[in-house]
Amino acid sequence: MRKGFAELCILIVLKRSENYGYAILAELSAFDALSFSESTLYPVLSKMAGEGLLAVREGPSLRGRARRYYSLTAKGRARLKNLTVYWKALRAGLDDLLAGKG
C-alpha cells in the first residue's frame, strides 16, 4: 500500500511540472504524512519510468553529475486519473467506517 501511495504522490507532484528526485522529496516533505526517504523514492521513480509512466531526461546540476528530470507521459496521466478515482473511493469508505456508517 505504501508504494502505491508513493506512486500517487509522485504523480501528483509531477502533474504540476517536470522535476528531479530531491525536489520531489522536498515538496512532499512539506507535509509530514507524505514525506518518505530517498531509499523509497528512487526505486519507485525507476519502476514508474520502466513502466512508461514517466519520461526521464538528464539536465545540468550545480554540483557535479547531471540531474535526472522526470515528467509524466500520457500513460502516467492516465494512471494518475485512475489512482485519484480509487483514492477518493477508498477515502470515502474509510471515512464511513470511522464514522460507524454501514
MDTraj code that builds the backbone (N, CA, C; nanometers):
import mdtraj as md
import numpy as np

residues = "MET ARG LYS GLY PHE ALA GLU LEU CYS ILE LEU ILE VAL LEU LYS ARG SER GLU ASN TYR GLY TYR ALA ILE LEU ALA GLU LEU SER ALA PHE ASP ALA LEU SER PHE SER GLU SER THR LEU TYR PRO VAL LEU SER LYS MET ALA GLY GLU GLY LEU LEU ALA VAL ARG GLU GLY PRO SER LEU ARG GLY ARG ALA ARG ARG TYR TYR SER LEU THR ALA LYS GLY ARG ALA ARG LEU LYS ASN LEU THR VAL TYR TRP LYS ALA LEU ARG ALA GLY LEU ASP ASP LEU LEU ALA GLY LYS GLY".split()
xyz = np.array([
    [0.0829, -0.1186, 0.0000],
    [0.0000, 0.0000, 0.0000],
    [0.0878, 0.1255, 0.0000],
    [0.1971, 0.1235, 0.0764],
    [0.2849, 0.2403, 0.0857],
    [0.3454, 0.2752, -0.0500],
    [0.3850, 0.1733, -0.1290],
    [0.4429, 0.2017, -0.2599],
    [0.3393, 0.2616, -0.3537],
    [0.2149, 0.2127, -0.3479],
    [0.1089, 0.2704, -0.4289],
    [0.0808, 0.4132, -0.3884],
    [0.0909, 0.4398, -0.2590],
    [0.0721, 0.5749, -0.2068],
    [0.1848, 0.6656, -0.2560],
    [0.3074, 0.6155, -0.2525],
    [0.4222, 0.6925, -0.3009],
    [0.4053, 0.7238, -0.4490],
    [0.3593, 0.6266, -0.5257],
    [0.3374, 0.6478, -0.6687],
    [0.2355, 0.7596, -0.6912],
    [0.1268, 0.7566, -0.6189],
    [0.0243, 0.8601, -0.6329],
    [0.0815, 0.9970, -0.5981],
    [0.1556, 1.0071, -0.4900],
    [0.2146, 1.1351, -0.4507],
    [0.3101, 1.1878, -0.5581],
    [0.3928, 1.1014, -0.6120],
    [0.4879, 1.1402, -0.7164],
    [0.4131, 1.1889, -0.8403],
    [0.3104, 1.1165, -0.8805],
    [0.2318, 1.1568, -0.9974],
    [0.1682, 1.2941, -0.9773],
    [0.1181, 1.3189, -0.8571],
    [0.0562, 1.4493, -0.8286],
    [0.1595, 1.5612, -0.8392],
    [0.2766, 1.5404, -0.7816],
    [0.3820, 1.6425, -0.7892],
    [0.4220, 1.6674, -0.9340],
    [0.4394, 1.5600, -1.0107],
    [0.4854, 1.5750, -1.1494],
    [0.3751, 1.6248, -1.2426],
    [0.2505, 1.6186, -1.1996],
    [0.1414, 1.6748, -1.2807],
    [0.1621, 1.8253, -1.2965],
    [0.2159, 1.8878, -1.1932],
    [0.2378, 2.0325, -1.1936],
    [0.3499, 2.0722, -1.2882],
    [0.4620, 1.9978, -1.2820],
    [0.5761, 2.0291, -1.3685],
    [0.6818, 1.9201, -1.3582],
    [0.7685, 1.9187, -1.4560],
    [0.8843, 1.8296, -1.4554],
    [0.9684, 1.8604, -1.3319],
    [1.0316, 1.7571, -1.2749],
    [1.1127, 1.7805, -1.1567],
    [1.2143, 1.6692, -1.1385],
    [1.3101, 1.6919, -1.0497],
    [1.4119, 1.5911, -1.0187],
    [1.3869, 1.5361, -0.8791],
    [1.4489, 1.4231, -0.8500],
    [1.4195, 1.3476, -0.7286],
    [1.4240, 1.4260, -0.5995],
    [1.5339, 1.4971, -0.5754],
    [1.5462, 1.5691, -0.4490],
    [1.4365, 1.6744, -0.4349],
    [1.4004, 1.7413, -0.5426],
    [1.2949, 1.8430, -0.5379],
    [1.1590, 1.7788, -0.5105],
    [1.1374, 1.6592, -0.5627],
    [1.0128, 1.5866, -0.5347],
    [1.0062, 1.5557, -0.3847],
    [1.1162, 1.5056, -0.3291],
    [1.1211, 1.4773, -0.1850],
    [1.0957, 1.6033, -0.1031],
    [1.1562, 1.7129, -0.1431],
    [1.1409, 1.8384, -0.0696],
    [0.9958, 1.8847, -0.0714],
    [0.9311, 1.8736, -0.1857],
    [0.7914, 1.9158, -0.1955],
    [0.7017, 1.8290, -0.1070],
    [0.7241, 1.6999, -0.1085],
    [0.6428, 1.6095, -0.0271],
    [0.6726, 1.6236, 0.1224],
    [0.7965, 1.6559, 0.1575],
    [0.8315, 1.6664, 0.2987],
    [0.7680, 1.7877, 0.3657],
    [0.7107, 1.8775, 0.2873],
    [0.6366, 1.9903, 0.3441],
    [0.5116, 1.9417, 0.4171],
    [0.4717, 1.8187, 0.3893],
    [0.3554, 1.7563, 0.4533],
    [0.4061, 1.6341, 0.5307],
    [0.3991, 1.6385, 0.6625],
    [0.4544, 1.5302, 0.7451],
    [0.4083, 1.3917, 0.7021],
    [0.2814, 1.3776, 0.6746],
    [0.2265, 1.2460, 0.6413],
    [0.2686, 1.1982, 0.5021],
    [0.3228, 1.2868, 0.4204],
    [0.3581, 1.2499, 0.2834],
    [0.5077, 1.2329, 0.2610],
    [0.5883, 1.2606, 0.3608],
    [0.7325, 1.2523, 0.3412],
    [0.7793, 1.1068, 0.3464],
    [0.8766, 1.0768, 0.2637],
    [0.9416, 0.9470, 0.2679],
    [1.0858, 0.9625, 0.2260],
    [1.1631, 0.8582, 0.2385],
    [1.3077, 0.8656, 0.2197],
    [1.3493, 0.8494, 0.0740],
    [1.4745, 0.8853, 0.0498],
    [1.5326, 0.8655, -0.0829],
    [1.5314, 0.7180, -0.1200],
    [1.5524, 0.6308, -0.0208],
    [1.5565, 0.4870, -0.0491],
    [1.4199, 0.4338, -0.0908],
    [1.3144, 0.5080, -0.0630],
    [1.1810, 0.4733, -0.1127],
    [1.1579, 0.5395, -0.2482],
    [1.1946, 0.6666, -0.2601],
    [1.1648, 0.7443, -0.3808],
    [1.2299, 0.6889, -0.5072],
    [1.3608, 0.6707, -0.5036],
    [1.4310, 0.6388, -0.6281],
    [1.3935, 0.5041, -0.6892],
    [1.3735, 0.3996, -0.6114],
    [1.3249, 0.2753, -0.6728],
    [1.1846, 0.2911, -0.7354],
    [1.0997, 0.3714, -0.6711],
    [0.9654, 0.3929, -0.7258],
    [0.9746, 0.4725, -0.8563],
    [1.0591, 0.5758, -0.8595],
    [1.0788, 0.6516, -0.9838],
    [1.1303, 0.5610, -1.0957],
    [1.2256, 0.4761, -1.0628],
    [1.2821, 0.3846, -1.1619],
    [1.1759, 0.2878, -1.2150],
    [1.0964, 0.2334, -1.1254],
    [0.9892, 0.1411, -1.1646],
    [0.8872, 0.2117, -1.2534],
    [0.8493, 0.3319, -1.2144],
    [0.7500, 0.4073, -1.2913],
    [0.8028, 0.4431, -1.4302],
    [0.9300, 0.4792, -1.4385],
    [0.9906, 0.5087, -1.5684],
    [0.9931, 0.3823, -1.6545],
    [1.0276, 0.2693, -1.5930],
    [1.0302, 0.1418, -1.6645],
    [0.8939, 0.0998, -1.7167],
    [0.7886, 0.1407, -1.6468],
    [0.6523, 0.1093, -1.6890],
    [0.5984, 0.2092, -1.7907],
    [0.6783, 0.3101, -1.8235],
    [0.6355, 0.4091, -1.9219],
    [0.5456, 0.5180, -1.8656],
    [0.5413, 0.5297, -1.7326],
    [0.4591, 0.6330, -1.6695],
    [0.5304, 0.7673, -1.6657],
    [0.6634, 0.7618, -1.6686],
    [0.7450, 0.8822, -1.6610],
    [0.8451, 0.8869, -1.7746],
    [0.8672, 1.0063, -1.8260],
    [0.9772, 1.0311, -1.9187],
    [1.0936, 1.0821, -1.8345],
    [1.2144, 1.0471, -1.8735],
    [1.3333, 1.0862, -1.7979],
    [1.4312, 1.1529, -1.8930],
    [1.4859, 1.2644, -1.8477],
    [1.5926, 1.3303, -1.9240],
    [1.6989, 1.3762, -1.8267],
    [1.8203, 1.3878, -1.8756],
    [1.9289, 1.4372, -1.7918],
    [1.9490, 1.5838, -1.8202],
    [1.9719, 1.6598, -1.7133],
    [1.9950, 1.8030, -1.7247],
    [2.1087, 1.8444, -1.6339],
    [2.1523, 1.9679, -1.6485],
    [2.2666, 2.0152, -1.5689],
    [2.2345, 2.0253, -1.4205],
    [2.3390, 2.0173, -1.3426],
    [2.3292, 2.0309, -1.1972],
    [2.4335, 2.1318, -1.1526],
    [2.4061, 2.1974, -1.0435],
    [2.5044, 2.2909, -0.9893],
    [2.6228, 2.2175, -0.9285],
    [2.6008, 2.0907, -0.8950],
    [2.7056, 2.0086, -0.8342],
    [2.7328, 1.8853, -0.9201],
    [2.8488, 1.8778, -0.9772],
    [2.8940, 1.7559, -1.0432],
    [2.8020, 1.6927, -1.1445],
    [2.7574, 1.5719, -1.1116],
    [2.6870, 1.4911, -1.2107],
    [2.5484, 1.5477, -1.2449],
    [2.5040, 1.5116, -1.3630],
    [2.3765, 1.5619, -1.4143],
    [2.2590, 1.5126, -1.3308],
    [2.1538, 1.5923, -1.3298],
    [2.0301, 1.5533, -1.2616],
    [1.9406, 1.4794, -1.3591],
    [1.8610, 1.3898, -1.3044],
    [1.7594, 1.3215, -1.3843],
    [1.6264, 1.3910, -1.3582],
    [1.5677, 1.4433, -1.4630],
    [1.4397, 1.5120, -1.4543],
    [1.3295, 1.4178, -1.5010],
    [1.2204, 1.4158, -1.4260],
    [1.1079, 1.3268, -1.4538],
    [0.9856, 1.4090, -1.4919],
    [0.9102, 1.3584, -1.5880],
    [0.7841, 1.4212, -1.6260],
    [0.6835, 1.3113, -1.6604],
    [0.5560, 1.3468, -1.6537],
    [0.4505, 1.2492, -1.6827],
    [0.4388, 1.2239, -1.8322],
    [0.4165, 1.1006, -1.8667],
    [0.3800, 1.0640, -2.0034],
    [0.2267, 1.0571, -2.0093],
    [0.1727, 1.0324, -2.1267],
    [0.0274, 1.0147, -2.1389],
    [-0.0186, 0.8979, -2.0518],
    [0.0608, 0.7931, -2.0495],
    [0.0288, 0.6770, -1.9653],
    [0.0323, 0.7151, -1.8173],
    [0.1251, 0.8007, -1.7786],
    [0.1344, 0.8477, -1.6415],
    [0.0147, 0.9330, -1.6027],
    [-0.0314, 1.0180, -1.6943],
    [-0.1504, 1.0998, -1.6670],
    [-0.2737, 1.0114, -1.6516],
    [-0.2831, 0.9072, -1.7318],
    [-0.3961, 0.8137, -1.7203],
    [-0.3899, 0.7392, -1.5871],
    [-0.2694, 0.6976, -1.5445],
    [-0.2547, 0.6291, -1.4165],
    [-0.2939, 0.7229, -1.3030],
    [-0.2541, 0.8487, -1.3115],
    [-0.2909, 0.9463, -1.2092],
    [-0.4421, 0.9595, -1.1995],
    [-0.5074, 0.9659, -1.3114],
    [-0.6536, 0.9766, -1.3122],
    [-0.7173, 0.8546, -1.2444],
    [-0.6712, 0.7357, -1.2793],
    [-0.7258, 0.6130, -1.2210],
    [-0.6973, 0.6032, -1.0713],
    [-0.5761, 0.6362, -1.0311],
    [-0.5415, 0.6299, -0.8891],
    [-0.6185, 0.7341, -0.8081],
    [-0.6453, 0.8491, -0.8680],
    [-0.7215, 0.9530, -0.7991],
    [-0.8641, 0.9062, -0.7730],
    [-0.9264, 0.8438, -0.8717],
    [-1.0620, 0.7892, -0.8535],
    [-1.0603, 0.6827, -0.7445],
    [-0.9624, 0.5936, -0.7496],
    [-0.9505, 0.4872, -0.6498],
    [-0.9288, 0.5469, -0.5103],
    [-0.8386, 0.6446, -0.4986],
    [-0.8089, 0.7059, -0.3702],
    [-0.9331, 0.7717, -0.3097],
    [-1.0088, 0.8434, -0.3918],
    [-1.1290, 0.9105, -0.3412],
    [-1.2311, 0.8095, -0.2896],
    [-1.2475, 0.6986, -0.3599],
    [-1.3399, 0.5938, -0.3153],
    [-1.2894, 0.5294, -0.1857],
    [-1.1606, 0.5038, -0.1793],
    [-1.1004, 0.4458, -0.0598],
    [-1.1159, 0.5394, 0.0602],
    [-1.0885, 0.6662, 0.0376],
    [-1.1013, 0.7651, 0.1449],
    [-1.2455, 0.7762, 0.1939],
    [-1.3417, 0.7769, 0.1013],
    [-1.4833, 0.7851, 0.1394],
    [-1.5242, 0.6622, 0.2207],
    [-1.4794, 0.5449, 0.1790],
    [-1.5105, 0.4225, 0.2521],
    [-1.4503, 0.4233, 0.3915],
    [-1.3265, 0.4686, 0.4025],
    [-1.2610, 0.4751, 0.5323],
    [-1.3300, 0.5772, 0.6225],
    [-1.3681, 0.6918, 0.5667],
    [-1.4415, 0.7920, 0.6441],
    [-1.5726, 0.7353, 0.6976],
    [-1.6431, 0.6602, 0.6123],
    [-1.7674, 0.5967, 0.6553],
    [-1.7421, 0.4954, 0.7664],
    [-1.6381, 0.4168, 0.7516],
    [-1.6034, 0.3171, 0.8523],
    [-1.5714, 0.3848, 0.9863],
    [-1.4918, 0.4902, 0.9808],
    [-1.4561, 0.5638, 1.1034],
    [-1.5791, 0.6262, 1.1697],
    [-1.6761, 0.6682, 1.0886],
    [-1.7959, 0.7313, 1.1395],
    [-1.8990, 0.6286, 1.1876],
    [-1.8694, 0.5017, 1.1683],
    [-1.9613, 0.3964, 1.2115],
    [-2.0775, 0.3740, 1.1164],
    [-2.0654, 0.4224, 0.9932],
    [-2.1705, 0.4013, 0.8946],
    [-2.1546, 0.2623, 0.8321],
    [-2.2647, 0.2129, 0.7809],
    [-2.2589, 0.0881, 0.7068],
    [-2.2940, -0.0276, 0.7855],
])
top = md.Topology()
chain = top.add_chain()
for i, resn in enumerate(residues, 1):
    res = top.add_residue(resn, chain, resSeq=i)
    for name in ("N", "CA", "C"):
        top.add_atom(name, md.element.get_by_symbol(name[0]), res)
traj = md.Trajectory(xyz[None], top)
